[in-house]
Amino acid sequence: MSKIKITQVKSAIDRTNRQKATLKALGLNKVNQTVEHEETPQILGMVKKVEHLVKTTK
């Protein structure tokens, strides 16, 4: 599996608890923080739910 880099580009303030929990599950806590994950269907689904808050690169 290939790796995917996920960077938080917008704040989680005024977002739903579900979106905040998704960011936390991805390992993102602060704006401009980057994490690297395997490109699995589960991770891609999580990214899709918060795609307005994150930027992804391969």
mmCIF file of the N, C-alpha and C atoms, coordinates in Angstrom:
data_MODEL
# 
_entry.id   MODEL 
# 
loop_
_atom_site.group_PDB 
_atom_site.id 
_atom_site.type_symbol 
_atom_site.label_atom_id 
_atom_site.label_alt_id 
_atom_site.label_comp_id 
_atom_site.label_asym_id 
_atom_site.label_entity_id 
_atom_site.label_seq_id 
_atom_site.pdbx_PDB_ins_code 
_atom_site.Cartn_x 
_atom_site.Cartn_y 
_atom_site.Cartn_z 
_atom_site.occupancy 
_atom_site.B_iso_or_equiv 
_atom_site.pdbx_formal_charge 
_atom_site.auth_seq_id 
_atom_site.auth_comp_id 
_atom_site.auth_asym_id 
_atom_site.auth_atom_id 
_atom_site.pdbx_PDB_model_num 
ATOM 1   N N  . MET A 1 1  ? 0.832   -1.185 0.000  1.00 0.00 ? 1  MET A N  1 
ATOM 2   C CA . MET A 1 1  ? 0.000   0.000  0.000  1.00 0.00 ? 1  MET A CA 1 
ATOM 3   C C  . MET A 1 1  ? 0.874   1.246  0.000  1.00 0.00 ? 1  MET A C  1 
ATOM 4   N N  . SER A 1 2  ? 0.388   2.260  -0.663 1.00 0.00 ? 2  SER A N  1 
ATOM 5   C CA . SER A 1 2  ? 1.133   3.512  -0.705 1.00 0.00 ? 2  SER A CA 1 
ATOM 6   C C  . SER A 1 2  ? 0.785   4.377  0.502  1.00 0.00 ? 2  SER A C  1 
ATOM 7   N N  . LYS A 1 3  ? 1.631   5.341  0.759  1.00 0.00 ? 3  LYS A N  1 
ATOM 8   C CA . LYS A 1 3  ? 1.444   6.260  1.878  1.00 0.00 ? 3  LYS A CA 1 
ATOM 9   C C  . LYS A 1 3  ? 0.724   7.507  1.392  1.00 0.00 ? 3  LYS A C  1 
ATOM 10  N N  . ILE A 1 4  ? 0.005   8.149  2.300  1.00 0.00 ? 4  ILE A N  1 
ATOM 11  C CA . ILE A 1 4  ? -0.677  9.394  2.008  1.00 0.00 ? 4  ILE A CA 1 
ATOM 12  C C  . ILE A 1 4  ? -0.347  10.373 3.134  1.00 0.00 ? 4  ILE A C  1 
ATOM 13  N N  . LYS A 1 5  ? -0.008  11.611 2.772  1.00 0.00 ? 5  LYS A N  1 
ATOM 14  C CA . LYS A 1 5  ? 0.269   12.652 3.759  1.00 0.00 ? 5  LYS A CA 1 
ATOM 15  C C  . LYS A 1 5  ? -0.973  13.514 3.900  1.00 0.00 ? 5  LYS A C  1 
ATOM 16  N N  . ILE A 1 6  ? -1.377  13.737 5.145  1.00 0.00 ? 6  ILE A N  1 
ATOM 17  C CA . ILE A 1 6  ? -2.570  14.512 5.436  1.00 0.00 ? 6  ILE A CA 1 
ATOM 18  C C  . ILE A 1 6  ? -2.153  15.706 6.288  1.00 0.00 ? 6  ILE A C  1 
ATOM 19  N N  . THR A 1 7  ? -2.501  16.913 5.836  1.00 0.00 ? 7  THR A N  1 
ATOM 20  C CA . THR A 1 7  ? -2.158  18.136 6.543  1.00 0.00 ? 7  THR A CA 1 
ATOM 21  C C  . THR A 1 7  ? -3.435  18.878 6.896  1.00 0.00 ? 7  THR A C  1 
ATOM 22  N N  . GLN A 1 8  ? -3.574  19.262 8.161  1.00 0.00 ? 8  GLN A N  1 
ATOM 23  C CA . GLN A 1 8  ? -4.732  20.042 8.574  1.00 0.00 ? 8  GLN A CA 1 
ATOM 24  C C  . GLN A 1 8  ? -4.496  21.489 8.167  1.00 0.00 ? 8  GLN A C  1 
ATOM 25  N N  . VAL A 1 9  ? -5.419  22.077 7.402  1.00 0.00 ? 9  VAL A N  1 
ATOM 26  C CA . VAL A 1 9  ? -5.248  23.446 6.913  1.00 0.00 ? 9  VAL A CA 1 
ATOM 27  C C  . VAL A 1 9  ? -6.267  24.418 7.503  1.00 0.00 ? 9  VAL A C  1 
ATOM 28  N N  . LYS A 1 10 ? -7.314  23.902 8.158  1.00 0.00 ? 10 LYS A N  1 
ATOM 29  C CA . LYS A 1 10 ? -8.302  24.765 8.797  1.00 0.00 ? 10 LYS A CA 1 
ATOM 30  C C  . LYS A 1 10 ? -8.541  24.285 10.219 1.00 0.00 ? 10 LYS A C  1 
ATOM 31  N N  . SER A 1 11 ? -8.965  25.202 11.059 1.00 0.00 ? 11 SER A N  1 
ATOM 32  C CA . SER A 1 11 ? -9.200  24.908 12.459 1.00 0.00 ? 11 SER A CA 1 
ATOM 33  C C  . SER A 1 11 ? -10.444 24.049 12.650 1.00 0.00 ? 11 SER A C  1 
ATOM 34  N N  . ALA A 1 12 ? -10.477 23.320 13.756 1.00 0.00 ? 12 ALA A N  1 
ATOM 35  C CA . ALA A 1 12 ? -11.623 22.489 14.108 1.00 0.00 ? 12 ALA A CA 1 
ATOM 36  C C  . ALA A 1 12 ? -12.628 23.257 14.971 1.00 0.00 ? 12 ALA A C  1 
ATOM 37  N N  . ILE A 1 13 ? -12.345 24.517 15.249 1.00 0.00 ? 13 ILE A N  1 
ATOM 38  C CA . ILE A 1 13 ? -13.274 25.343 16.030 1.00 0.00 ? 13 ILE A CA 1 
ATOM 39  C C  . ILE A 1 13 ? -14.574 25.495 15.251 1.00 0.00 ? 13 ILE A C  1 
ATOM 40  N N  . ASP A 1 14 ? -15.685 25.414 15.936 1.00 0.00 ? 14 ASP A N  1 
ATOM 41  C CA . ASP A 1 14 ? -17.036 25.521 15.366 1.00 0.00 ? 14 ASP A CA 1 
ATOM 42  C C  . ASP A 1 14 ? -17.359 24.382 14.412 1.00 0.00 ? 14 ASP A C  1 
ATOM 43  N N  . ARG A 1 15 ? -16.737 23.246 14.578 1.00 0.00 ? 15 ARG A N  1 
ATOM 44  C CA . ARG A 1 15 ? -17.053 22.049 13.795 1.00 0.00 ? 15 ARG A CA 1 
ATOM 45  C C  . ARG A 1 15 ? -17.806 21.068 14.682 1.00 0.00 ? 15 ARG A C  1 
ATOM 46  N N  . THR A 1 16 ? -18.478 20.123 14.069 1.00 0.00 ? 16 THR A N  1 
ATOM 47  C CA . THR A 1 16 ? -19.231 19.147 14.855 1.00 0.00 ? 16 THR A CA 1 
ATOM 48  C C  . THR A 1 16 ? -18.286 18.243 15.640 1.00 0.00 ? 16 THR A C  1 
ATOM 49  N N  . ASN A 1 17 ? -18.819 17.629 16.675 1.00 0.00 ? 17 ASN A N  1 
ATOM 50  C CA . ASN A 1 17 ? -18.007 16.715 17.488 1.00 0.00 ? 17 ASN A CA 1 
ATOM 51  C C  . ASN A 1 17 ? -17.507 15.552 16.650 1.00 0.00 ? 17 ASN A C  1 
ATOM 52  N N  . ARG A 1 18 ? -18.294 15.116 15.683 1.00 0.00 ? 18 ARG A N  1 
ATOM 53  C CA . ARG A 1 18 ? -17.895 14.005 14.819 1.00 0.00 ? 18 ARG A CA 1 
ATOM 54  C C  . ARG A 1 18 ? -16.672 14.374 13.982 1.00 0.00 ? 18 ARG A C  1 
ATOM 55  N N  . GLN A 1 19 ? -16.658 15.600 13.449 1.00 0.00 ? 19 GLN A N  1 
ATOM 56  C CA . GLN A 1 19 ? -15.511 16.037 12.650 1.00 0.00 ? 19 GLN A CA 1 
ATOM 57  C C  . GLN A 1 19 ? -14.278 16.201 13.526 1.00 0.00 ? 19 GLN A C  1 
ATOM 58  N N  . LYS A 1 20 ? -14.455 16.711 14.733 1.00 0.00 ? 20 LYS A N  1 
ATOM 59  C CA . LYS A 1 20 ? -13.327 16.842 15.663 1.00 0.00 ? 20 LYS A CA 1 
ATOM 60  C C  . LYS A 1 20 ? -12.758 15.469 16.012 1.00 0.00 ? 20 LYS A C  1 
ATOM 61  N N  . ALA A 1 21 ? -13.646 14.501 16.225 1.00 0.00 ? 21 ALA A N  1 
ATOM 62  C CA . ALA A 1 21 ? -13.204 13.149 16.559 1.00 0.00 ? 21 ALA A CA 1 
ATOM 63  C C  . ALA A 1 21 ? -12.475 12.505 15.388 1.00 0.00 ? 21 ALA A C  1 
ATOM 64  N N  . THR A 1 22 ? -12.918 12.789 14.171 1.00 0.00 ? 22 THR A N  1 
ATOM 65  C CA . THR A 1 22 ? -12.257 12.246 12.985 1.00 0.00 ? 22 THR A CA 1 
ATOM 66  C C  . THR A 1 22 ? -10.852 12.810 12.851 1.00 0.00 ? 22 THR A C  1 
ATOM 67  N N  . LEU A 1 23 ? -10.691 14.112 13.068 1.00 0.00 ? 23 LEU A N  1 
ATOM 68  C CA . LEU A 1 23 ? -9.358  14.719 13.017 1.00 0.00 ? 23 LEU A CA 1 
ATOM 69  C C  . LEU A 1 23 ? -8.454  14.093 14.083 1.00 0.00 ? 23 LEU A C  1 
ATOM 70  N N  . LYS A 1 24 ? -8.983  13.895 15.266 1.00 0.00 ? 24 LYS A N  1 
ATOM 71  C CA . LYS A 1 24 ? -8.193  13.307 16.351 1.00 0.00 ? 24 LYS A CA 1 
ATOM 72  C C  . LYS A 1 24 ? -7.797  11.875 16.008 1.00 0.00 ? 24 LYS A C  1 
ATOM 73  N N  . ALA A 1 25 ? -8.723  11.119 15.414 1.00 0.00 ? 25 ALA A N  1 
ATOM 74  C CA . ALA A 1 25 ? -8.428  9.739  15.028 1.00 0.00 ? 25 ALA A CA 1 
ATOM 75  C C  . ALA A 1 25 ? -7.358  9.679  13.942 1.00 0.00 ? 25 ALA A C  1 
ATOM 76  N N  . LEU A 1 26 ? -7.308  10.702 13.097 1.00 0.00 ? 26 LEU A N  1 
ATOM 77  C CA . LEU A 1 26 ? -6.261  10.773 12.077 1.00 0.00 ? 26 LEU A CA 1 
ATOM 78  C C  . LEU A 1 26 ? -4.921  11.199 12.666 1.00 0.00 ? 26 LEU A C  1 
ATOM 79  N N  . GLY A 1 27 ? -4.937  11.705 13.902 1.00 0.00 ? 27 GLY A N  1 
ATOM 80  C CA . GLY A 1 27 ? -3.699  12.140 14.551 1.00 0.00 ? 27 GLY A CA 1 
ATOM 81  C C  . GLY A 1 27 ? -3.418  13.611 14.363 1.00 0.00 ? 27 GLY A C  1 
ATOM 82  N N  . LEU A 1 28 ? -4.425  14.377 13.986 1.00 0.00 ? 28 LEU A N  1 
ATOM 83  C CA . LEU A 1 28 ? -4.253  15.809 13.750 1.00 0.00 ? 28 LEU A CA 1 
ATOM 84  C C  . LEU A 1 28 ? -4.800  16.598 14.931 1.00 0.00 ? 28 LEU A C  1 
ATOM 85  N N  . ASN A 1 29 ? -3.979  17.495 15.482 1.00 0.00 ? 29 ASN A N  1 
ATOM 86  C CA . ASN A 1 29 ? -4.383  18.301 16.631 1.00 0.00 ? 29 ASN A CA 1 
ATOM 87  C C  . ASN A 1 29 ? -4.299  19.791 16.365 1.00 0.00 ? 29 ASN A C  1 
ATOM 88  N N  . LYS A 1 30 ? -3.403  20.207 15.471 1.00 0.00 ? 30 LYS A N  1 
ATOM 89  C CA . LYS A 1 30 ? -3.168  21.629 15.228 1.00 0.00 ? 30 LYS A CA 1 
ATOM 90  C C  . LYS A 1 30 ? -3.172  21.910 13.736 1.00 0.00 ? 30 LYS A C  1 
ATOM 91  N N  . VAL A 1 31 ? -3.417  23.168 13.396 1.00 0.00 ? 31 VAL A N  1 
ATOM 92  C CA . VAL A 1 31 ? -3.364  23.597 12.005 1.00 0.00 ? 31 VAL A CA 1 
ATOM 93  C C  . VAL A 1 31 ? -1.915  23.492 11.522 1.00 0.00 ? 31 VAL A C  1 
ATOM 94  N N  . ASN A 1 32 ? -1.740  23.087 10.289 1.00 0.00 ? 32 ASN A N  1 
ATOM 95  C CA . ASN A 1 32 ? -0.437  22.881 9.630  1.00 0.00 ? 32 ASN A CA 1 
ATOM 96  C C  . ASN A 1 32 ? 0.314   21.658 10.140 1.00 0.00 ? 32 ASN A C  1 
ATOM 97  N N  . GLN A 1 33 ? -0.321  20.815 10.926 1.00 0.00 ? 33 GLN A N  1 
ATOM 98  C CA . GLN A 1 33 ? 0.290   19.556 11.359 1.00 0.00 ? 33 GLN A CA 1 
ATOM 99  C C  . GLN A 1 33 ? 0.092   18.518 10.262 1.00 0.00 ? 33 GLN A C  1 
ATOM 100 N N  . THR A 1 34 ? 1.124   17.737 9.995  1.00 0.00 ? 34 THR A N  1 
ATOM 101 C CA . THR A 1 34 ? 1.078   16.721 8.950  1.00 0.00 ? 34 THR A CA 1 
ATOM 102 C C  . THR A 1 34 ? 1.314   15.348 9.551  1.00 0.00 ? 34 THR A C  1 
ATOM 103 N N  . VAL A 1 35 ? 0.517   14.382 9.095  1.00 0.00 ? 35 VAL A N  1 
ATOM 104 C CA . VAL A 1 35 ? 0.690   12.987 9.490  1.00 0.00 ? 35 VAL A CA 1 
ATOM 105 C C  . VAL A 1 35 ? 0.735   12.137 8.235  1.00 0.00 ? 35 VAL A C  1 
ATOM 106 N N  . GLU A 1 36 ? 1.300   10.953 8.361  1.00 0.00 ? 36 GLU A N  1 
ATOM 107 C CA . GLU A 1 36 ? 1.416   10.042 7.229  1.00 0.00 ? 36 GLU A CA 1 
ATOM 108 C C  . GLU A 1 36 ? 0.740   8.720  7.595  1.00 0.00 ? 36 GLU A C  1 
ATOM 109 N N  . HIS A 1 37 ? -0.138  8.246  6.712  1.00 0.00 ? 37 HIS A N  1 
ATOM 110 C CA . HIS A 1 37 ? -0.876  7.006  6.932  1.00 0.00 ? 37 HIS A CA 1 
ATOM 111 C C  . HIS A 1 37 ? -0.815  6.150  5.676  1.00 0.00 ? 37 HIS A C  1 
ATOM 112 N N  . GLU A 1 38 ? -1.078  4.859  5.861  1.00 0.00 ? 38 GLU A N  1 
ATOM 113 C CA . GLU A 1 38 ? -1.272  3.979  4.723  1.00 0.00 ? 38 GLU A CA 1 
ATOM 114 C C  . GLU A 1 38 ? -2.564  4.384  4.020  1.00 0.00 ? 38 GLU A C  1 
ATOM 115 N N  . GLU A 1 39 ? -2.600  4.214  2.711  1.00 0.00 ? 39 GLU A N  1 
ATOM 116 C CA . GLU A 1 39 ? -3.772  4.600  1.933  1.00 0.00 ? 39 GLU A CA 1 
ATOM 117 C C  . GLU A 1 39 ? -4.777  3.443  1.913  1.00 0.00 ? 39 GLU A C  1 
ATOM 118 N N  . THR A 1 40 ? -5.510  3.296  3.011  1.00 0.00 ? 40 THR A N  1 
ATOM 119 C CA . THR A 1 40 ? -6.510  2.242  3.128  1.00 0.00 ? 40 THR A CA 1 
ATOM 120 C C  . THR A 1 40 ? -7.902  2.843  2.920  1.00 0.00 ? 40 THR A C  1 
ATOM 121 N N  . PRO A 1 41 ? -8.888  2.018  2.616  1.00 0.00 ? 41 PRO A N  1 
ATOM 122 C CA . PRO A 1 41 ? -10.252 2.538  2.461  1.00 0.00 ? 41 PRO A CA 1 
ATOM 123 C C  . PRO A 1 41 ? -10.767 3.248  3.719  1.00 0.00 ? 41 PRO A C  1 
ATOM 124 N N  . GLN A 1 42 ? -10.357 2.775  4.894  1.00 0.00 ? 42 GLN A N  1 
ATOM 125 C CA . GLN A 1 42 ? -10.804 3.398  6.132  1.00 0.00 ? 42 GLN A CA 1 
ATOM 126 C C  . GLN A 1 42 ? -10.255 4.818  6.260  1.00 0.00 ? 42 GLN A C  1 
ATOM 127 N N  . ILE A 1 43 ? -8.970  4.986  5.987  1.00 0.00 ? 43 ILE A N  1 
ATOM 128 C CA . ILE A 1 43 ? -8.346  6.309  6.077  1.00 0.00 ? 43 ILE A CA 1 
ATOM 129 C C  . ILE A 1 43 ? -8.916  7.235  5.019  1.00 0.00 ? 43 ILE A C  1 
ATOM 130 N N  . LEU A 1 44 ? -9.109  6.747  3.806  1.00 0.00 ? 44 LEU A N  1 
ATOM 131 C CA . LEU A 1 44 ? -9.663  7.576  2.736  1.00 0.00 ? 44 LEU A CA 1 
ATOM 132 C C  . LEU A 1 44 ? -11.086 8.025  3.066  1.00 0.00 ? 44 LEU A C  1 
ATOM 133 N N  . GLY A 1 45 ? -11.861 7.173  3.724  1.00 0.00 ? 45 GLY A N  1 
ATOM 134 C CA . GLY A 1 45 ? -13.203 7.548  4.150  1.00 0.00 ? 45 GLY A CA 1 
ATOM 135 C C  . GLY A 1 45 ? -13.181 8.636  5.203  1.00 0.00 ? 45 GLY A C  1 
ATOM 136 N N  . MET A 1 46 ? -12.230 8.530  6.130  1.00 0.00 ? 46 MET A N  1 
ATOM 137 C CA . MET A 1 46 ? -12.093 9.559  7.165  1.00 0.00 ? 46 MET A CA 1 
ATOM 138 C C  . MET A 1 46 ? -11.689 10.888 6.545  1.00 0.00 ? 46 MET A C  1 
ATOM 139 N N  . VAL A 1 47 ? -10.774 10.836 5.595  1.00 0.00 ? 47 VAL A N  1 
ATOM 140 C CA . VAL A 1 47 ? -10.326 12.057 4.923  1.00 0.00 ? 47 VAL A CA 1 
ATOM 141 C C  . VAL A 1 47 ? -11.476 12.705 4.163  1.00 0.00 ? 47 VAL A C  1 
ATOM 142 N N  . LYS A 1 48 ? -12.306 11.889 3.537  1.00 0.00 ? 48 LYS A N  1 
ATOM 143 C CA . LYS A 1 48 ? -13.436 12.421 2.781  1.00 0.00 ? 48 LYS A CA 1 
ATOM 144 C C  . LYS A 1 48 ? -14.416 13.174 3.681  1.00 0.00 ? 48 LYS A C  1 
ATOM 145 N N  . LYS A 1 49 ? -14.584 12.703 4.904  1.00 0.00 ? 49 LYS A N  1 
ATOM 146 C CA . LYS A 1 49 ? -15.502 13.357 5.840  1.00 0.00 ? 49 LYS A CA 1 
ATOM 147 C C  . LYS A 1 49 ? -15.003 14.718 6.306  1.00 0.00 ? 49 LYS A C  1 
ATOM 148 N N  . VAL A 1 50 ? -13.686 14.937 6.277  1.00 0.00 ? 50 VAL A N  1 
ATOM 149 C CA . VAL A 1 50 ? -13.127 16.226 6.713  1.00 0.00 ? 50 VAL A CA 1 
ATOM 150 C C  . VAL A 1 50 ? -12.298 16.873 5.614  1.00 0.00 ? 50 VAL A C  1 
ATOM 151 N N  . GLU A 1 51 ? -12.650 16.601 4.361  1.00 0.00 ? 51 GLU A N  1 
ATOM 152 C CA . GLU A 1 51 ? -11.842 17.097 3.245  1.00 0.00 ? 51 GLU A CA 1 
ATOM 153 C C  . GLU A 1 51 ? -11.807 18.620 3.164  1.00 0.00 ? 51 GLU A C  1 
ATOM 154 N N  . HIS A 1 52 ? -12.777 19.294 3.776  1.00 0.00 ? 52 HIS A N  1 
ATOM 155 C CA . HIS A 1 52 ? -12.781 20.754 3.787  1.00 0.00 ? 52 HIS A CA 1 
ATOM 156 C C  . HIS A 1 52 ? -11.818 21.315 4.835  1.00 0.00 ? 52 HIS A C  1 
ATOM 157 N N  . LEU A 1 53 ? -11.267 20.453 5.689  1.00 0.00 ? 53 LEU A N  1 
ATOM 158 C CA . LEU A 1 53 ? -10.340 20.892 6.731  1.00 0.00 ? 53 LEU A CA 1 
ATOM 159 C C  . LEU A 1 53 ? -8.902  20.448 6.495  1.00 0.00 ? 53 LEU A C  1 
ATOM 160 N N  . VAL A 1 54 ? -8.698  19.545 5.539  1.00 0.00 ? 54 VAL A N  1 
ATOM 161 C CA . VAL A 1 54 ? -7.376  18.959 5.329  1.00 0.00 ? 54 VAL A CA 1 
ATOM 162 C C  . VAL A 1 54 ? -6.945  19.052 3.867  1.00 0.00 ? 54 VAL A C  1 
ATOM 163 N N  . LYS A 1 55 ? -5.644  18.856 3.668  1.00 0.00 ? 55 LYS A N  1 
ATOM 164 C CA . LYS A 1 55 ? -5.059  18.762 2.330  1.00 0.00 ? 55 LYS A CA 1 
ATOM 165 C C  . LYS A 1 55 ? -4.294  17.446 2.276  1.00 0.00 ? 55 LYS A C  1 
ATOM 166 N N  . THR A 1 56 ? -4.412  16.722 1.169  1.00 0.00 ? 56 THR A N  1 
ATOM 167 C CA . THR A 1 56 ? -3.729  15.445 1.073  1.00 0.00 ? 56 THR A CA 1 
ATOM 168 C C  . THR A 1 56 ? -2.748  15.446 -0.090 1.00 0.00 ? 56 THR A C  1 
ATOM 169 N N  . THR A 1 57 ? -1.657  14.717 0.095  1.00 0.00 ? 57 THR A N  1 
ATOM 170 C CA . THR A 1 57 ? -0.658  14.511 -0.962 1.00 0.00 ? 57 THR A CA 1 
ATOM 171 C C  . THR A 1 57 ? -0.177  13.080 -0.871 1.00 0.00 ? 57 THR A C  1 
ATOM 172 N N  . LYS A 1 58 ? 0.277   12.565 -1.999 1.00 0.00 ? 58 LYS A N  1 
ATOM 173 C CA . LYS A 1 58 ? 0.781   11.196 -2.017 1.00 0.00 ? 58 LYS A CA 1 
ATOM 174 C C  . LYS A 1 58 ? 2.269   11.173 -1.860 1.00 0.00 ? 58 LYS A C  1 
# 
